[in-house]
Amino acid sequence: MALLDVRDLAVRIGDTQILKSISLSVVPGEILGIVGESGSGKSMTLLSAMRLLPHDAAMSGRIVLDNDDLTAKSERDMCAVRGARMGMIFQEPMTALNPVQTIGHQVAEMFTLHRRLSAREALTAAAAHLTKVGLPPDRIPHDRYPHELSGGQRQRVVIAIATALAPPLILADEPTTALDVTTQAAIIDLLKTMARREGAGLVFVTHDLALIAGLADRIAIMKSGEIVEEGAAPAIFRTLQHPYSRALRAAATLPPRWRATPLQPGAPVAEARDVKVTYAARGLRRSPGVNAVDGISFTLAPGEIVGIVGESGSGKSTLARAILGIQPIAAGNVQIAGADIRTARGPALRDIRQRIQVVFQDPYGSLNPRHRVETTVAEPLNLLDRAPTRTERRARVEDVLKRVGLTPADADKYPHQFSGGQRQRIAIARALILEPQIIVLDEAVSALDVSIRAQIIELLKDLSDRLGLAYLFITHDLAVVRALADRVLVMQAGKIVEEGPVAQVFAAPQHPHTKELIAASPDLETAIAMHEKAKP
């Protein structure tokens, strides 16, 4: 008998039809994967099951949980269902967690609300469950607040909240998007264990086809609010019929890097020499602190693309901020085109800022929603000694928008009028407008759908080949490094533990951590083959 049975689910918000006659089911112990691009209706399907739709949404159809019709329940009744009988893991932990409550109290709340435990008993139960998801109190004190944790650690807290009461149904909405590959593997193993050993049904929404190919029992592919194809995994990937399904699979298979133009010899455009970045230990006044970056040295050649990979907390983003000059350096130095970023002032510092630009991970948060695209893209022009005229500024904005595949007319629009991939193109245009030598990309494609990710990677490769741009590409997605980078640096605990040409490192990794990262990040074909081999 189905644990969750959804029949003819339709959702409309205003004049927009979001979901169209969705029907799916999950039995105890089964893992159902739902894949599709942004806007396909994946998240809205889960929110409908949780009865967490916007107030102006109109819903029809039936949602039955273990023979209990949820569509007939009041909000008061649903409050007793959520958490106890069905738990949801949201994609963005910073918005899912309360910023003014400790992580221990947020997990303990599940036990006080649903089990009526005392505060002390609830905290004890919360500590045990946080330990279960990889956050033991001796390593991560449970009196910490969400902002004091890494992205992967915050997501573990969200998973602990959703699974604290061992609900029979778990809904997971992109729960591993922000996680590094080894943390992702650990979280997937935890969720799979709950489904297999404890008989919980799991609905897992993702845009990562390699991940879902190795995890799910069945897969439903969604497009424009409809399920266009459904079947048993991993066999479904061998028999895809719908054109959209085939296009998704093609986009998920990134070809390895092939450099159109060879690297030109010349002085490094960036060089780090024994760089150390130290954070003070929490609550210990005289503590020497923690070396988030611990004596790192490397060079970046003109036009070279260097990928930096590692787990959350390995120091990747801290190193990027040090290279950009926005993170104080405890020791060592960073030189951009021969100029020391630590000592540069006035015109010399402005010259460095023109040579190095940045593209951030979140294309939604990195653009000011109140500014038109022209204002956003032109902002770096303020670094020039002579401000361009209004006509010159408009011409430069239109030119750079065309370079990234947008139109001159897009300059007059606001960020909310664009898709996620288009917003990331705007962020890249902003980085390009000063014609820099270096662009630092911090997880710049991790939040994008597979097809949009493929487009952005091709755009970045083309820009590098045509303009001679050098990239420092920080990511936890090893498939992206294979497809984009010339050389890779592997970081662990603030140090570079392995480096070399991408093909060489991936074919014959030497350090145990590199081997662990590669093993935890199979490509789609490998994931399909591993799942087929594992099936009885």
ROBABA-765842 format. One record per residue (C-alpha): residue number from 1; residue in one letter; y, z, x. Coordinates in nm, 2 decimals, decimal comma. Each point is the difference from the previous one (the first is absolute). Example, Ala and Ser with C-alpha at 12.3 -4.5 7.8 and 13.67 -1.06 7.14 Angstrom:
# residues 2
- 1|A|-0,45|0,78|1,23
- 2|S|0,34|-0,07|0,14
This chain:
# residues 536
- 1|M|0,00|0,00|0,00
- 2|A|0,35|-0,09|0,13
- 3|L|0,21|0,29|0,13
- 4|L|0,31|-0,21|-0,05
- 5|D|0,01|-0,28|-0,25
- 6|V|0,32|-0,21|-0,05
- 7|R|0,00|-0,26|-0,27
- 8|D|0,26|-0,26|-0,08
- 9|L|0,28|0,20|0,17
- 10|A|0,34|-0,16|-0,04
- 11|V|0,34|0,13|0,12
- 12|R|0,34|-0,13|-0,08
- 13|I|0,34|0,12|0,13
- 14|G|0,28|-0,15|-0,20
- 15|D|-0,06|-0,37|-0,02
- 16|T|-0,23|0,00|0,31
- 17|Q|-0,37|0,00|-0,04
- 18|I|-0,14|0,21|0,29
- 19|L|-0,37|0,01|-0,08
- 20|K|-0,19|-0,25|-0,21
- 21|S|-0,34|0,11|-0,16
- 22|I|-0,14|0,19|0,30
- 23|S|-0,36|0,11|-0,04
- 24|L|-0,19|0,19|0,27
- 25|S|-0,24|0,29|0,03
- 26|V|-0,13|0,25|0,26
- 27|V|-0,32|0,20|0,00
- 28|P|-0,05|0,33|0,18
- 29|G|-0,04|-0,05|0,37
- 30|E|0,13|-0,35|-0,01
- 31|I|0,29|-0,14|0,21
- 32|L|0,21|-0,27|-0,17
- 33|G|0,25|-0,18|0,21
- 34|I|0,31|-0,17|-0,15
- 35|V|0,18|-0,25|0,22
- 36|G|0,30|-0,23|-0,05
- 37|E|0,36|-0,05|0,12
- 38|S|0,30|0,21|-0,09
- 39|G|0,09|-0,05|-0,37
- 40|S|-0,36|-0,09|-0,10
- 41|G|-0,03|0,32|-0,21
- 42|K|-0,24|0,20|0,22
- 43|S|0,21|0,32|0,00
- 44|M|0,10|-0,04|-0,36
- 45|T|-0,37|0,00|-0,09
- 46|L|-0,05|0,34|0,17
- 47|L|0,32|0,14|-0,15
- 48|S|-0,12|-0,11|-0,35
- 49|A|-0,33|0,18|0,06
- 50|M|0,20|0,32|0,09
- 51|R|0,23|-0,05|-0,29
- 52|L|0,30|0,00|0,24
- 53|L|0,17|-0,31|-0,12
- 54|P|0,38|-0,03|-0,03
- 55|H|0,15|0,13|-0,32
- 56|D|0,10|-0,35|-0,12
- 57|A|-0,35|-0,14|0,06
- 58|A|-0,21|-0,12|-0,30
- 59|M|-0,38|0,03|0,05
- 60|S|-0,29|-0,12|-0,20
- 61|G|-0,38|0,00|0,05
- 62|R|-0,23|0,29|0,07
- 63|I|-0,05|0,23|0,30
- 64|V|-0,31|0,22|-0,03
- 65|L|-0,09|0,27|0,26
- 66|D|-0,35|0,13|-0,04
- 67|N|-0,01|-0,08|-0,37
- 68|D|0,35|0,15|-0,05
- 69|D|0,26|-0,24|-0,13
- 70|L|0,31|0,07|0,22
- 71|T|0,22|-0,24|-0,21
- 72|A|-0,01|0,25|-0,29
- 73|K|0,10|0,30|0,21
- 74|S|0,34|0,17|0,00
- 75|E|0,20|0,06|0,32
- 76|R|-0,10|0,37|-0,01
- 77|D|-0,37|-0,09|-0,02
- 78|M|0,04|-0,25|0,28
- 79|C|0,14|0,27|0,23
- 80|A|-0,34|0,18|-0,03
- 81|V|-0,18|-0,32|0,08
- 82|R|0,21|-0,10|0,31
- 83|G|-0,13|0,18|0,31
- 84|A|-0,30|0,16|-0,16
- 85|R|-0,18|-0,31|-0,14
- 86|M|0,18|-0,28|0,18
- 87|G|0,21|0,01|0,32
- 88|M|0,24|-0,26|0,13
- 89|I|0,08|-0,07|0,37
- 90|F|0,34|-0,17|0,02
- 91|Q|0,11|-0,24|0,27
- 92|E|0,31|0,16|0,12
- 93|P|-0,05|0,37|0,09
- 94|M|0,36|0,08|0,05
- 95|T|0,08|-0,07|-0,36
- 96|A|-0,33|0,16|-0,13
- 97|L|0,06|0,33|0,18
- 98|N|0,26|0,27|-0,08
- 99|P|0,23|0,01|0,30
- 100|V|0,10|0,37|-0,06
- 101|Q|-0,36|0,14|-0,03
- 102|T|-0,24|0,06|0,28
- 103|I|-0,31|-0,21|0,01
- 104|G|-0,22|0,30|-0,06
- 105|H|0,18|0,10|-0,32
- 106|Q|-0,01|-0,36|-0,13
- 107|V|-0,38|-0,01|0,03
- 108|A|-0,03|0,36|-0,13
- 109|E|0,19|-0,10|-0,31
- 110|M|-0,31|-0,20|-0,12
- 111|F|-0,21|0,32|0,01
- 112|T|0,26|0,22|-0,17
- 113|L|0,07|-0,25|-0,28
- 114|H|-0,36|-0,11|-0,08
- 115|R|-0,22|0,28|0,13
- 116|R|0,24|0,29|-0,07
- 117|L|-0,06|0,15|0,35
- 118|S|0,24|0,26|0,14
- 119|A|0,25|-0,12|0,26
- 120|R|-0,20|0,14|0,29
- 121|E|-0,33|-0,15|-0,13
- 122|A|0,17|-0,33|-0,06
- 123|L|0,14|-0,01|0,36
- 124|T|-0,34|0,08|0,14
- 125|A|-0,16|-0,28|-0,20
- 126|A|0,29|-0,24|0,10
- 127|A|-0,06|0,08|0,37
- 128|A|-0,37|-0,08|-0,03
- 129|H|0,08|-0,33|-0,17
- 130|L|0,27|-0,10|0,25
- 131|T|-0,25|0,07|0,27
- 132|K|-0,25|-0,23|-0,18
- 133|V|0,25|-0,29|0,02
- 134|G|0,07|0,05|0,37
- 135|L|0,29|0,25|-0,01
- 136|P|-0,14|0,33|0,13
- 137|P|0,26|0,29|0,02
- 138|D|-0,05|0,05|0,37
- 139|R|0,12|-0,36|0,06
- 140|I|0,24|-0,05|-0,29
- 141|P|0,13|0,33|-0,14
- 142|H|0,00|-0,01|-0,38
- 143|D|0,35|0,15|-0,01
- 144|R|0,15|-0,33|0,12
- 145|Y|0,21|-0,22|-0,22
- 146|P|-0,08|-0,38|-0,06
- 147|H|0,28|-0,11|0,23
- 148|E|-0,16|0,18|0,29
- 149|L|-0,32|-0,21|-0,02
- 150|S|-0,07|-0,36|0,10
- 151|G|-0,06|-0,27|-0,26
- 152|G|-0,38|0,03|0,04
- 153|Q|0,01|0,38|-0,03
- 154|R|0,21|-0,02|-0,31
- 155|Q|-0,24|-0,24|-0,16
- 156|R|-0,28|0,24|0,07
- 157|V|0,19|0,26|-0,20
- 158|V|0,03|-0,23|-0,29
- 159|I|-0,37|-0,07|0,01
- 160|A|-0,07|0,37|0,02
- 161|I|0,21|0,05|-0,32
- 162|A|-0,17|-0,28|-0,19
- 163|T|-0,36|0,11|0,10
- 164|A|0,05|0,38|0,01
- 165|L|-0,19|0,06|-0,33
- 166|A|-0,26|-0,27|0,07
- 167|P|0,09|-0,21|-0,31
- 168|P|-0,26|-0,24|-0,12
- 169|L|0,24|-0,29|0,03
- 170|I|0,23|-0,08|0,29
- 171|L|0,27|-0,27|-0,01
- 172|A|0,13|-0,10|0,34
- 173|D|0,32|-0,22|0,01
- 174|E|0,02|-0,15|0,36
- 175|P|-0,08|0,34|0,15
- 176|T|-0,05|-0,12|0,35
- 177|T|0,29|-0,25|0,04
- 178|A|0,21|0,23|0,22
- 179|L|-0,30|0,13|0,21
- 180|D|-0,12|-0,10|0,34
- 181|V|-0,35|-0,15|0,02
- 182|T|-0,19|0,30|0,11
- 183|T|0,17|0,23|-0,25
- 184|Q|-0,06|-0,27|-0,27
- 185|A|-0,37|-0,01|0,09
- 186|A|-0,02|0,38|-0,03
- 187|I|0,17|0,00|-0,34
- 188|I|-0,22|-0,28|-0,12
- 189|D|-0,31|0,19|0,11
- 190|L|0,13|0,31|-0,19
- 191|L|0,06|-0,19|-0,32
- 192|K|-0,33|-0,19|0,03
- 193|T|-0,18|0,33|0,05
- 194|M|0,15|0,14|-0,32
- 195|A|-0,12|-0,30|-0,19
- 196|R|-0,35|-0,02|0,14
- 197|R|-0,09|0,37|0,04
- 198|E|0,20|0,16|-0,28
- 199|G|-0,04|-0,29|-0,25
- 200|A|0,37|-0,06|-0,04
- 201|G|0,12|-0,34|-0,12
- 202|L|0,26|-0,16|0,24
- 203|V|0,25|-0,27|-0,09
- 204|F|0,16|-0,12|0,32
- 205|V|0,31|-0,22|0,00
- 206|T|0,09|-0,18|0,32
- 207|H|0,13|-0,33|0,14
- 208|D|-0,23|0,04|0,31
- 209|L|-0,30|-0,23|-0,07
- 210|A|-0,19|0,10|0,32
- 211|L|0,02|0,37|-0,11
- 212|I|-0,11|-0,06|-0,35
- 213|A|-0,28|-0,24|0,11
- 214|G|-0,16|0,29|0,19
- 215|L|0,06|0,26|-0,27
- 216|A|-0,04|-0,11|-0,35
- 217|D|-0,31|-0,06|-0,22
- 218|R|0,20|-0,24|-0,23
- 219|I|0,33|-0,17|0,05
- 220|A|0,25|-0,12|-0,26
- 221|I|0,27|-0,25|0,11
- 222|M|0,33|0,01|-0,19
- 223|K|0,28|-0,25|-0,04
- 224|S|0,30|0,02|-0,23
- 225|G|-0,14|0,29|-0,21
- 226|E|-0,35|-0,15|-0,05
- 227|I|-0,34|0,03|0,17
- 228|V|-0,07|-0,35|0,12
- 229|E|-0,33|0,07|0,17
- 230|E|-0,25|0,29|0,02
- 231|G|-0,33|0,06|0,17
- 232|A|-0,23|0,20|0,21
- 233|A|0,11|0,07|0,36
- 234|P|-0,03|-0,13|0,25
- 235|A|-0,17|-0,30|-0,15
- 236|I|0,31|-0,09|-0,20
- 237|F|0,17|-0,12|0,32
- 238|R|-0,28|-0,26|0,05
- 239|T|0,04|-0,15|-0,34
- 240|L|0,38|0,02|-0,08
- 241|Q|0,08|-0,25|-0,28
- 242|H|0,37|0,05|-0,09
- 243|P|0,26|-0,18|0,21
- 244|Y|0,20|0,32|0,03
- 245|S|-0,30|0,20|0,13
- 246|R|-0,07|-0,27|0,26
- 247|A|0,37|0,01|0,11
- 248|L|-0,01|0,37|0,04
- 249|R|-0,31|-0,02|0,22
- 250|A|0,15|-0,27|0,21
- 251|A|0,32|0,20|0,05
- 252|A|-0,20|0,31|0,10
- 253|T|-0,17|-0,18|0,29
- 254|L|0,27|-0,02|0,27
- 255|P|-0,06|-0,25|0,28
- 256|P|0,03|0,13|0,35
- 257|R|0,32|-0,04|0,20
- 258|W|0,05|-0,35|0,15
- 259|R|0,32|-0,03|0,20
- 260|A|0,18|-0,33|-0,06
- 261|T|0,22|0,04|0,31
- 262|P|-0,11|0,19|0,31
- 263|L|0,20|0,31|0,11
- 264|Q|0,28|-0,08|0,24
- 265|P|0,03|0,20|0,33
- 266|G|0,30|0,22|0,03
- 267|A|0,13|0,35|0,03
- 268|P|-0,12|0,24|-0,28
- 269|V|0,22|0,02|-0,31
- 270|A|-0,11|0,36|-0,04
- 271|E|-0,16|0,25|0,23
- 272|A|-0,11|0,36|-0,06
- 273|R|-0,05|0,22|0,31
- 274|D|-0,18|0,33|-0,04
- 275|V|0,16|0,07|-0,34
- 276|K|-0,05|0,34|-0,15
- 277|V|0,11|0,12|-0,34
- 278|T|-0,04|0,37|-0,08
- 279|Y|0,01|0,17|-0,34
- 280|A|0,05|0,38|-0,01
- 281|A|-0,30|0,19|-0,13
- 282|R|0,07|0,14|-0,35
- 283|G|0,10|0,37|0,00
- 284|L|-0,04|0,06|0,37
- 285|R|0,34|0,03|0,17
- 286|R|-0,12|0,00|0,36
- 287|S|-0,28|-0,25|-0,04
- 288|P|0,01|-0,31|0,22
- 289|G|-0,06|-0,21|-0,30
- 290|V|-0,23|-0,29|-0,07
- 291|N|0,02|-0,33|0,19
- 292|A|-0,01|-0,26|-0,28
- 293|V|0,04|-0,27|0,27
- 294|D|-0,15|0,11|0,33
- 295|G|0,09|-0,20|0,30
- 296|I|-0,02|-0,36|-0,14
- 297|S|0,08|-0,30|0,22
- 298|F|-0,02|-0,37|-0,10
- 299|T|0,20|-0,32|0,02
- 300|L|0,08|-0,27|-0,26
- 301|A|0,04|-0,35|0,13
- 302|P|0,23|-0,26|-0,16
- 303|G|-0,16|-0,14|-0,31
- 304|E|-0,30|0,23|0,02
- 305|I|-0,16|0,17|-0,30
- 306|V|-0,14|0,34|0,08
- 307|G|-0,19|0,19|-0,27
- 308|I|-0,01|0,38|0,01
- 309|V|-0,29|0,16|-0,19
- 310|G|-0,13|0,36|-0,04
- 311|E|-0,06|0,27|-0,26
- 312|S|0,28|0,17|-0,20
- 313|G|0,17|0,25|0,23
- 314|S|-0,10|-0,19|0,32
- 315|G|0,37|-0,06|0,08
- 316|K|0,03|-0,37|-0,10
- 317|S|0,32|0,04|-0,21
- 318|T|0,15|0,26|0,23
- 319|L|-0,04|-0,25|0,29
- 320|A|0,16|-0,27|-0,22
- 321|R|0,30|0,23|-0,07
- 322|A|0,03|0,08|0,37
- 323|I|0,01|-0,37|0,09
- 324|L|0,27|-0,05|-0,27
- 325|G|0,21|0,28|0,15
- 326|I|-0,01|0,21|-0,32
- 327|Q|-0,24|0,26|0,13
- 328|P|0,11|0,23|0,28
- 329|I|-0,22|-0,04|0,31
- 330|A|-0,10|0,32|0,19
- 331|A|-0,09|-0,19|0,32
- 332|G|-0,03|-0,35|0,14
- 333|N|0,22|-0,29|-0,11
- 334|V|0,00|-0,32|-0,21
- 335|Q|0,17|-0,31|0,12
- 336|I|0,10|-0,29|-0,23
- 337|A|0,08|-0,31|0,21
- 338|G|0,05|0,22|0,30
- 339|A|0,24|0,24|-0,17
- 340|D|-0,10|0,37|-0,04
- 341|I|0,02|0,09|-0,37
- 342|R|0,05|0,37|0,08
- 343|T|0,31|-0,04|0,21
- 344|A|0,16|-0,31|-0,17
- 345|R|0,33|0,07|-0,18
- 346|G|0,26|-0,21|-0,18
- 347|P|-0,02|-0,38|0,05
- 348|A|-0,32|0,04|0,21
- 349|L|-0,17|0,18|-0,29
- 350|R|0,12|-0,25|-0,25
- 351|D|-0,15|-0,28|0,22
- 352|I|-0,34|0,18|0,00
- 353|R|0,02|0,04|-0,38
- 354|Q|0,05|-0,38|-0,03
- 355|R|-0,30|-0,07|0,22
- 356|I|-0,25|0,22|-0,20
- 357|Q|-0,04|0,03|-0,38
- 358|V|-0,25|0,16|-0,23
- 359|V|-0,19|-0,08|-0,32
- 360|F|-0,13|0,31|-0,18
- 361|Q|-0,32|0,05|-0,20
- 362|D|0,14|0,03|-0,35
- 363|P|0,18|-0,31|-0,13
- 364|Y|0,12|0,21|-0,30
- 365|G|0,14|0,30|0,18
- 366|S|0,16|-0,19|0,29
- 367|L|0,24|-0,21|-0,21
- 368|N|0,30|0,15|-0,18
- 369|P|-0,06|-0,07|-0,37
- 370|R|0,38|0,00|-0,07
- 371|H|0,08|-0,28|0,26
- 372|R|-0,05|-0,37|-0,05
- 373|V|-0,22|-0,17|0,26
- 374|E|0,30|-0,15|0,18
- 375|T|0,14|0,35|0,07
- 376|T|-0,34|0,13|0,11
- 377|V|-0,09|-0,29|0,23
- 378|A|0,36|-0,01|0,15
- 379|E|0,01|0,37|0,08
- 380|P|-0,11|-0,04|0,37
- 381|L|0,30|-0,23|0,06
- 382|N|0,21|0,32|0,02
- 383|L|-0,14|0,04|0,35
- 384|L|0,19|-0,31|0,12
- 385|D|0,32|0,04|0,20
- 386|R|0,17|-0,26|-0,22
- 387|A|-0,07|0,03|-0,37
- 388|P|-0,08|-0,35|-0,15
- 389|T|0,22|-0,14|-0,27
- 390|R|-0,13|0,01|-0,36
- 391|T|-0,09|-0,37|0,03
- 392|E|-0,19|0,05|0,33
- 393|R|-0,18|0,30|-0,14
- 394|R|-0,12|-0,18|-0,31
- 395|A|-0,11|-0,29|0,22
- 396|R|-0,20|0,22|0,23
- 397|V|-0,16|0,18|-0,30
- 398|E|-0,10|-0,32|-0,17
- 399|D|-0,15|-0,14|0,33
- 400|V|-0,21|0,30|0,07
- 401|L|-0,13|0,02|-0,36
- 402|K|-0,12|-0,36|0,03
- 403|R|-0,17|0,09|0,32
- 404|V|-0,22|0,26|-0,18
- 405|G|-0,08|-0,23|-0,29
- 406|L|0,27|0,12|-0,25
- 407|T|0,29|-0,20|-0,15
- 408|P|0,37|0,02|0,05
- 409|A|0,04|0,10|-0,36
- 410|D|-0,21|0,31|0,06
- 411|A|0,30|0,15|0,19
- 412|D|0,16|0,08|-0,33
- 413|K|-0,29|0,19|-0,15
- 414|Y|-0,10|0,37|0,01
- 415|P|-0,33|0,13|0,15
- 416|H|-0,15|0,08|-0,34
- 417|Q|0,00|-0,37|-0,08
- 418|F|-0,26|-0,07|0,28
- 419|S|-0,37|0,07|0,05
- 420|G|-0,12|0,23|0,27
- 421|G|-0,08|-0,30|0,23
- 422|Q|0,35|-0,15|-0,06
- 423|R|0,16|0,34|0,08
- 424|Q|-0,18|0,02|0,33
- 425|R|0,13|-0,35|0,08
- 426|I|0,35|0,13|-0,07
- 427|A|-0,06|0,29|0,24
- 428|I|-0,12|-0,25|0,26
- 429|A|0,31|-0,21|-0,06
- 430|R|0,22|0,30|0,06
- 431|A|-0,18|0,06|0,33
- 432|L|0,04|-0,36|0,10
- 433|I|0,37|-0,06|-0,07
- 434|L|0,12|0,13|0,34
- 435|E|-0,26|-0,23|0,17
- 436|P|-0,16|0,30|0,19
- 437|Q|-0,26|-0,03|0,28
- 438|I|-0,22|0,27|-0,15
- 439|I|-0,10|0,11|-0,35
- 440|V|-0,19|0,33|-0,06
- 441|L|-0,22|-0,02|-0,31
- 442|D|-0,12|0,34|-0,12
- 443|E|-0,29|-0,06|-0,24
- 444|A|0,19|-0,30|-0,13
- 445|V|-0,29|-0,16|-0,20
- 446|S|-0,21|0,31|-0,10
- 447|A|0,15|0,02|-0,35
- 448|L|-0,04|-0,37|-0,08
- 449|D|-0,27|-0,18|-0,19
- 450|V|-0,25|-0,20|0,20
- 451|S|0,15|-0,34|-0,09
- 452|I|0,36|0,12|0,07
- 453|R|-0,12|0,17|0,32
- 454|A|-0,14|-0,33|0,12
- 455|Q|0,33|-0,18|-0,07
- 456|I|0,20|0,26|0,18
- 457|I|-0,23|-0,01|0,31
- 458|E|0,03|-0,38|0,01
- 459|L|0,38|0,03|-0,03
- 460|L|0,01|0,25|0,29
- 461|K|-0,22|-0,22|0,22
- 462|D|0,22|-0,30|-0,08
- 463|L|0,32|0,18|0,08
- 464|S|-0,13|0,14|0,32
- 465|D|-0,12|-0,35|0,12
- 466|R|0,33|-0,17|-0,11
- 467|L|0,25|0,26|0,11
- 468|G|-0,18|0,17|0,29
- 469|L|0,01|0,34|-0,18
- 470|A|-0,20|0,29|0,15
- 471|Y|-0,15|0,24|-0,25
- 472|L|-0,12|0,36|0,02
- 473|F|-0,23|0,01|-0,30
- 474|I|-0,11|0,36|-0,10
- 475|T|-0,29|0,00|-0,24
- 476|H|-0,32|0,16|-0,10
- 477|D|-0,14|-0,33|-0,13
- 478|L|-0,21|-0,14|0,28
- 479|A|-0,05|-0,33|-0,18
- 480|V|0,38|-0,06|0,02
- 481|V|-0,01|0,07|0,38
- 482|R|-0,29|-0,26|0,04
- 483|A|0,21|-0,26|-0,19
- 484|L|0,34|0,06|0,15
- 485|A|0,01|0,18|0,34
- 486|D|-0,05|-0,13|0,36
- 487|R|-0,06|0,35|0,14
- 488|V|-0,10|0,34|-0,15
- 489|L|0,08|0,36|0,09
- 490|V|-0,24|0,26|-0,14
- 491|M|0,16|0,34|-0,04
- 492|Q|-0,16|0,34|-0,05
- 493|A|0,17|0,34|0,02
- 494|G|0,32|-0,14|0,14
- 495|K|-0,16|-0,20|0,28
- 496|I|-0,11|-0,36|0,05
- 497|V|-0,38|0,02|0,04
- 498|E|-0,06|-0,38|0,03
- 499|E|0,20|-0,32|0,03
- 500|G|-0,06|-0,36|0,06
- 501|P|-0,02|-0,35|-0,16
- 502|V|-0,10|0,03|-0,36
- 503|A|-0,31|-0,22|0,03
- 504|Q|-0,13|0,19|0,30
- 505|V|0,06|0,35|-0,15
- 506|F|-0,15|-0,08|-0,34
- 507|A|-0,30|-0,18|0,16
- 508|A|-0,08|0,27|0,25
- 509|P|0,18|0,33|-0,07
- 510|Q|-0,03|0,25|0,28
- 511|H|0,14|0,32|-0,13
- 512|P|-0,19|0,20|-0,27
- 513|H|0,30|0,02|-0,22
- 514|T|0,05|-0,38|0,00
- 515|K|-0,37|-0,04|-0,09
- 516|E|0,05|0,24|-0,29
- 517|L|0,30|-0,18|-0,13
- 518|I|-0,17|-0,34|0,01
- 519|A|-0,32|0,13|-0,16
- 520|A|0,21|0,15|-0,28
- 521|S|0,18|-0,33|-0,07
- 522|P|-0,25|-0,28|-0,07
- 523|D|0,13|-0,33|-0,12
- 524|L|-0,10|-0,14|-0,34
- 525|E|-0,31|-0,19|0,12
- 526|T|-0,13|0,30|0,20
- 527|A|0,06|0,23|-0,30
- 528|I|-0,19|-0,23|-0,23
- 529|A|-0,29|-0,03|0,24
- 530|M|-0,01|0,38|0,06
- 531|H|-0,01|0,07|-0,38
- 532|E|-0,27|-0,25|-0,06
- 533|K|-0,21|0,15|0,28
- 534|A|0,05|0,35|-0,14
- 535|K|-0,10|-0,08|-0,36
- 536|P|-0,36|0,09|-0,08
